[in-house]
Amino acid sequence: MTYIIYGIKACDTMKKARQWLDQQGLHYAFHDYKSVGIDRQHLQAWCEEHGWQTILNRSGTTFRKLDETCKIDLNQDKAIDLMLTQPSMIKRPILDLGKHTLVGFKPEIYAAALSLN
């Protein structure tokens, strides 16, 4: 099976996740949502699965630099709109395993989800 990993090429966490997948000999496609973009359907599905608070990267520079008025009364729809406008605000990586996704990168979680332990 070929998995899809979503993120941004220059992100250090993305580099670690991709390197780990390569070391395991796993096939994956890389979707750079900063250069290629991302659609509302993907963001909606990820938010439904994990909660928008998990998918929206509020600790990143892009979010922290937002005008305070954009941060007021955030909800899922507003968060998705922000992420569509600024894909750097999407947590990364997101690994699509087909039936579900993993958000962020921890080798032990990837290994367990992919039954590699």
Sequence and secondary structure as in RCSB ss.txt:
>XXXX:A:sequence
MTYIIYGIKACDTMKKARQWLDQQGLHYAFHDYKSVGIDRQHLQAWCEEHGWQTILNRSGTTFRKLDETCKIDLN
QDKAIDLMLTQPSMIKRPILDLGKHTLVGFKPEIYAAALSLN
>XXXX:A:secstr
  EEEEE TT HHHHHHHHHHHHTT  EEEEETTTT   HHHHHHHHHHH HHHHB TTSHHHHTS HHHHTT  
HHHHHHHHHH GGGB S EEE SS EEES  HHHHHHHTT  
